[in-house]
Amino acid sequence: MSIFKARVKEFEDIFSKDVIDLKELRQLTFNGVPDVQSFRALSWKLLLNYLGPKRNTWATTLAQKRALYRQFIVELVLPPGHNGDNENDDDELRGVALQDHPLSEGPESKWNTFFNDNEFLLQIDKDVRRLCPDISFFQQPTDYPCDIVVHSKGERRLHQRVVPSVLSSANVERKGLGMTKINLITKRSAENYEAMEEGQEAHWEVVQRILFLYAKLNPGQGYVQGMNEIVGPIYFVMASDPDLKFREHAEADCFFCFTALMGEIRDFFIKTLDDAEGGIKCMMAKLSNMLKSKDLAIYEHLRSQELHPQYYSFRWLTLLLSQEFPLPDVVRIWDSVFSDEQRFDFLIKICCSMILIQREAILENDFASNVKLLQNYPPIDINVVLTFAVSLT
């Protein structure tokens, strides 16, 4: 039996049990999930605690969560006066208009909230239109567009609320941390990311709705640039599930998996928590300390050049390396990261490995060359990086 077939058999065996052994699943997933059946999507749902280990609870959990997500769309995405029922929309809109005028600025006005939402929706719209530009997946139509939205009036589609401005790379400025590039691509073709005609939705439109709902349901955090890079790989995995019964609900399942993951890394996106134990400064300090303990020469060389960790590792850690490697490699990295019980300890090891693997070049380079090297990490077999990371005990 080939190694691949043996790996498939291991996953088939573990998912055939009435109660999934999460410890065993973590061990299997850590070494990568075979790209067959629903193994990866199901593994991520379990490792992100969207599903529990008892198989007999899955159907109920999924049905409840998917129904709840549909309700979120009705209540938070549709304009005031729309309830998701096409036949009653006009009557309800007239009723709302009598109580809540679109020009109202009152704090209880649904219309006022609707227009205020457009401020962060504009940023989401820009970001999702440039998601994973090296592959065409997010520009392609989904086979399962949201029926509440696409078979109705145009104003229900989020992208029609805002007019995209220049779709260029944006820098995120954080006082005390310098300038940190979130996105390396400097130009996007708006034509490639045009919305689909009525009745269809591109995958990026679905991701836009997921991020909009997350921002609405988490007002204390809202939307922060870079979240699109976190939700992208999760949605890709869910929407690529070979099992059509699961793929049909990729949007709802992705939303709850993304929300669960953000619950673990939300401190990365809140500047006031930078200094907290789970904050990004703490994570960068851990990486710096690991580098110092593993290779003092590189550590001292980077320090002498004043090439501080925030110049490169801020993005590495905040976005879980989603901007450093092609999407298939990111998915493979996340297999290991999600299966690590300490979760982000292994992420730090991967980042440290990336530096150590480039040891000779870093020691020879000047400041400018090292910045370029670390902000534009050279192509490499991801298995080399992961194997190196495992060796860092």
Stockholm file with secondary structure:
# STOCKHOLM 1.0

chainA/1-393         MSIFKARVKEFEDIFSKDVIDLKELRQLTFNGVPDVQSFRALSWKLLLNYLGPKRNTWATTLAQKRALYRQFIVELVLPPGHNGDNENDDDELRGVALQDHPLSEGPESKWNTFFNDNEFLLQIDKDVRRLCPDISFFQQPTDYPCDIVVHSKGERRLHQRVVPSVLSSANVERKGLGMTKINLITKRSAENYEAMEEGQEAHWEVVQRILFLYAKLNPGQGYVQGMNEIVGPIYFVMASDPDLKFREHAEADCFFCFTALMGEIRDFFIKTLDDAEGGIKCMMAKLSNMLKSKDLAIYEHLRSQELHPQYYSFRWLTLLLSQEFPLPDVVRIWDSVFSDEQRFDFLIKICCSMILIQREAILENDFASNVKLLQNYPPIDINVVLTFAVSLT
#=GR chainA/1-393 SS CCHHHHHHHHHHHHHTSSBCCHHHHHHHHHTCCCSSTTHHHHHHHHHTTSSCSBGGGHHHHHHHHHHHHHHHIIIIISCTTCCSCGGGHHHHHHHHHHHSCTTCCCTTCHHHHHHHHHHHHHHHHHHHTTSSTTSSGGGSBCSSCCHHHHTSCGGGSGGGGSCCCCCCCCEEEETTTEEEESCCCCCCCGGGGCCCCTTCCBHHHHHHHHHHHHHHHCTTTCCCTTHHHHHHHHHHHHHTCSSHHHHTTHHHHHHHHHHHHHHHHGGGGCGGGTTSTTSHHHHHHHHHHHHHHHCHHHHHHHHHTTCCGGGTHHHHHHTTTTTTSCHHHHHHHHHHHHHCTTSHHHHHHHHHHHHHHTHHHHHHCCHHHHHHHHHSCCCCCHHHHHHHHHHCC
#=GC SS_cons         CCHHHHHHHHHHHHHTSSBCCHHHHHHHHHTCCCSSTTHHHHHHHHHTTSSCSBGGGHHHHHHHHHHHHHHHIIIIISCTTCCSCGGGHHHHHHHHHHHSCTTCCCTTCHHHHHHHHHHHHHHHHHHHTTSSTTSSGGGSBCSSCCHHHHTSCGGGSGGGGSCCCCCCCCEEEETTTEEEESCCCCCCCGGGGCCCCTTCCBHHHHHHHHHHHHHHHCTTTCCCTTHHHHHHHHHHHHHTCSSHHHHTTHHHHHHHHHHHHHHHHGGGGCGGGTTSTTSHHHHHHHHHHHHHHHCHHHHHHHHHTTCCGGGTHHHHHHTTTTTTSCHHHHHHHHHHHHHCTTSHHHHHHHHHHHHHHTHHHHHHCCHHHHHHHHHSCCCCCHHHHHHHHHHCC
//
